């Protein structure tokens, strides 16, 4: 992901089983893993973990604002 998206600062992934969930956070500096969260005892936390990646704020989903793309005809140009 970091190779294909140069403006990517971090990547988050959610691993879910029938009883638990874990959030994985990968960044250039390293990775972090949360302890298992019981999704039946803490449903609000589980919902927040699922809704978080749908944010419209690019910085909060891991996209850096130091690289700006130019849009032509409604699309980002591909690299040559």
LUMVEXDO-630672 format. One record per residue (C-alpha): residue in one letter; x negated, y, z negated. Coordinates in steps of 0.1 Angstrom, whole numbers, always signed. Layout:
<sites>
<"A", <X, Y, Z>>
...
</sites>
This chain:
<sites>
<"X", <+0, +0, +0>>
<"X", <-28, +24, -9>>
<"X", <-45, +17, +25>>
<"X", <-14, +23, +46>>
<"X", <-2, +54, +27>>
<"X", <-30, +78, +20>>
<"X", <-7, +100, -1>>
<"X", <+2, +72, -25>>
<"X", <-9, +79, -60>>
<"X", <+6, +49, -77>>
<"X", <+29, +19, -70>>
<"X", <+55, +5, -95>>
<"X", <+71, -28, -92>>
<"X", <+98, -45, -114>>
<"X", <+96, -82, -121>>
<"X", <+130, -97, -133>>
<"X", <+139, -131, -146>>
<"X", <+172, -143, -159>>
<"X", <+164, -129, -194>>
<"X", <+135, -104, -191>>
<"X", <+120, -77, -170>>
<"X", <+85, -62, -168>>
<"X", <+74, -30, -151>>
<"X", <+41, -32, -133>>
<"X", <+22, +0, -126>>
<"X", <-7, +0, -102>>
<"X", <-30, +31, -96>>
<"X", <-65, +36, -83>>
<"X", <-77, +38, -119>>
<"X", <-62, +4, -128>>
<"X", <-30, -13, -137>>
<"X", <-6, -15, -166>>
<"X", <+21, -41, -175>>
<"X", <+49, -36, -200>>
<"X", <+57, -63, -225>>
<"X", <+88, -83, -215>>
<"X", <+120, -64, -220>>
<"X", <+151, -84, -229>>
<"X", <+176, -71, -203>>
<"X", <+206, -84, -223>>
<"X", <+196, -67, -255>>
<"X", <+185, -35, -238>>
<"X", <+207, -30, -207>>
<"X", <+203, +8, -206>>
<"X", <+165, +4, -203>>
<"X", <+170, -22, -175>>
<"X", <+193, +3, -156>>
<"X", <+167, +31, -160>>
<"X", <+140, +8, -146>>
<"X", <+162, +1, -116>>
<"X", <+173, +36, -110>>
<"X", <+140, +53, -115>>
<"X", <+125, +44, -81>>
<"X", <+155, +60, -63>>
<"X", <+144, +95, -74>>
<"X", <+143, +122, -48>>
<"X", <+112, +137, -64>>
<"X", <+83, +123, -44>>
<"X", <+58, +128, -72>>
<"X", <+78, +107, -97>>
<"X", <+79, +78, -73>>
<"X", <+41, +79, -66>>
<"X", <+37, +101, -36>>
<"X", <+10, +128, -40>>
<"X", <+18, +164, -29>>
<"X", <-18, +171, -18>>
<"X", <-11, +157, +16>>
<"X", <+16, +173, +37>>
<"X", <+30, +157, +69>>
<"X", <+40, +176, +100>>
<"X", <+73, +165, +114>>
<"X", <+79, +164, +152>>
<"X", <+114, +157, +166>>
<"X", <+125, +145, +132>>
<"X", <+97, +120, +127>>
<"X", <+62, +119, +112>>
<"X", <+36, +114, +139>>
<"X", <+16, +81, +139>>
<"X", <-22, +82, +135>>
<"X", <-42, +77, +167>>
</sites>
